[in-house]
């Protein structure tokens, strides 16, 4: 299941921690030894003869959807060539890959960047190759892997407007709930999605050309078929994903900070949390 950000063991671990279920209790319900379960949660090695129906009931997971992931099912990828106005840009610090997204108006070439990732060089390369005029830098949340290249990009684009929510953000550039932005023919709406991070924001883009007229840049609010880590605010994270993201039209592309892109339709059909 290398294509997914979370393997089945990650899903179970995040669920039990978010729901406050002790490991001891889960082992009794699953009927599995502690060593086998440790390998499952850390590496995704599926233990034999676990009572998965009971585990899913305890952790409020959809049994059928979870069994799909256990069996090694992988989704069909969202093809980048079908998104002519959005480019996913991935960087790696040697341990973790993180995505930034660049969106632009086809006529004016005005662009908006969502998060920065670790390294500014790939972003600069795309901007120069199009070429594009960067107007806004939108932050989904201020965790380090999503803003590591912020200072460098600010140096390259001193006049760019940087928008975010939470501590340390100047008041004029605090993103408001429901605030809208425009970029040529594109309309962008900001929706607060706290849970993984208290300053989490999802940006919903409308008016895109290509196969997907809408996209949601979600940061770490949701990964392909699970949630971002939300140990302390698990219920809030789930509520916000359902309310803000999964309420969008089925064809909306979900653009996460880690792992592959998906659609609202696929998340509803296959995400064991919903």
N, C-alpha and C positions, 0 to 999 in steps of 0.2 A: 504493500500500500504506500509505496514511496511517493506517489503523487499527492497524497493528502498531507495537510499540515499536522493533523492529529491522527494517530493510529487508535485502534479500539481501546488499548490500555490507557491512553491519554484521556479518552472520553470518559472512561469509568473513574479514573483518578480525579479528574476535575469535578465530576458529578458528586462523588462521595465527599470530597472536601467542601464543595460549595453547599451541599445539603447537611454537612456536619455529621455524616455517618462514619462511625469508627471503623478502622480497618478490621478489628477483631470481629465486629458484628457482620461485616460484609463477607469475611472468610467463612463464617458459619452459614450464612445464606447461600453462598456460592458452592460450598462443599469442596473447597480447594485448599491445599497447603500454602503456608505463607511464602515459601521460596518460589513456588510456581507463580503465585500471584505477584510477587515482586518483579519477576521477569516480564510478566504481562503488562504491568503498569509502566515499567521503565522502557521496555524494548518492543512491546506489542506481540510477544510470543504467546499465542493463545493456549491456555491450559486445556487438557482433555477433561471431558466429563463434568465441566462446570454447569451449574444449574442456571442457565442464562435467563430463563423466564423469570425466576425469582430475583435475580440481580437487576433486571430491567424494571421489574415492579418496584423494588426497593428504591431505585435511583430515578424513577419517573422517566425512563427511556422507552421509546417505542420499540417493541421486541423485533418486529419484522425489519424495520430500518436498521436496527443495530446488528441483526444477523447478516444483513447484506454486507456491512462493513467487515464483520468477522470473517466472512467467506472470501474476502479479498477483492470485492467489487470496487472498480474505479469508474469515475464519471467520464463522460466525453468532455474534452477540454473546450473552453470558449476560445475560438480562433481569433488571434490578434488582427488578422487581415480583414475581419468583419467589423472592425471598430476603427474607421479611418480618422476619427478625431480624438482618440485616446491612445496613449502609449504607456504600457507598463514598463517601468525601469527598475531593475533589480540590482542590488549591491549586497556584498557579503563581507563581514569582518573576519572571516575565517571560521566562525562558529555558527552564525545565524544569517540567513538571507532575509532581506526586508525589501518591500516594494514601495516605490513612489509612483505616482501617476501624473502624466502631463496631458492636459486637454486643451484644445484650441479651436478657434473659429476659422473655417476654411478660407473665408474671403479676406478678413482683416489680418489673419495670422497672429492675432492676440492670443496669449496663452495663460493658463492657470496651472500651477503646480500644486499637487497634493502630497504633503510630507516630502522628506528629502532623502531618506535612507542614509547609508553610511558615507557615501562617496559622491561628490558633486560631478565628477568627470563624465559619467554616462549621461547625466541630465544636460550638461553643457553641450555634449556631442549632439544630442537630439535637437536642442534649441538651435544650434548653429547649422545643422544639416537641413532643416526645413526651408528657410530659417523662420524663427518665431520671435515674437516680442512678449517677453514675460511681464505680465501686469500684476498678478496676485500669487501669493504663496499661502496655501490653506493648510493648517495643521489639524489632523484628526485627533491627536492627543500628544502630550509632551514627553512621552517616554523616550529615552535617549536614542534608541535605534531608529526612531521616526524623525528625529530632528538633528542627528549628528552632523549633517553637512550644512546646517542652517547658517552658521557664521560665514562659511566660505561662500555660499550662494549670495548672501547679503553683500559681500564684498564685490562680487561680480555684477550684481544688480542692485545698486544702492537705492534706487527709487521704487523698488517693488513694494507693494503693500503686503504685510504679513499679518494673517488673521488666525486667531486661535481663541480658545476658551480657557479660563482658569487663571491660576496665580502667575504673576509676573507679566501679564499681557496689558499693555497700555489701554486705557478705557476706550479710546476711539477705535481700537482694533479688536475688542472683545466680540466674538461671534455671538449674536443673539439667536435665541430659539426661533426658527422660522425665517430668519433673515435671508433675503434673496440678493443675488448678484447676477450680472449679465456679462456676457462675453460674445459680442456680435449676435449671432442667432441663438446662442446657447443661454439657457436659464439655469441657475444653480441655486438650490435652497439648502440652508444649513439646518440640521435637526440634531438636538442634543441626544446622545446615546451613552450616558454614563453606565458604569457597571465594571467593565475591564479597567477603566480609568475614570476618575471623577470628572475630568475635563473632556470626555469623549464627545466627538462631533462626527456625524455622518453627513456627507455632501451629496445631494441628489441632483444629477444633471439631466436636463430635458432638452430635446431638439437636436439630438445627435443624428448624423447620417449613418448609413449602413444598416446592418441587420438588427441592431439594438438601439432604439430611439431613446432609451433611458439607461442610466447607470447610477449606482450608489457606491461612493468611495467610503468604506466603512472603518478604516483603520483596523483595530483588533476587536471590534465589537462582535464579529462573527467570522469564523473560518469555514472552509468548505466542510459542511456537515457537522459543525459543532460551534461552541462559543469560544471567544478568547478567554484567557484566564480571568476569573472573577471570584476568587475564593471568598472574599469578604462581602461581595454584593452580588451573589449568584442570582437571586430572584429578580433583582432590579435589572441585571444584564439581560436575562431571558425576556422580561417584560418589555424592555426597550427594543430589543431585536424584533419581537413580534409586532409591536405597535408601530415602529418607525420603518423597519426594513422589509419585513415579510408582508406588510400591507400594500406594498408597491405592486404595480402590474407584473404579471407572471414573467414577461420577457425581459424585465430589468436585469442588467448585469450587475452582479455584486463583485466589487473590486476590493479584496482584503489586503491587509498589510503583510501577510505571509501566506504562502500556499497558492493554489490555483484559483482563478476566477470561476464563478458559477452564476446561476440565475435564481431569481426568486422561485420560479417553478420547480427547479431541481432541489432547492433547499426544502421546500414544502413537501416534496415527494420522498426525500431521502434523509433529511436531517433527523436523527433519533430524538433530538430535544423537542421537536415540534410535531 
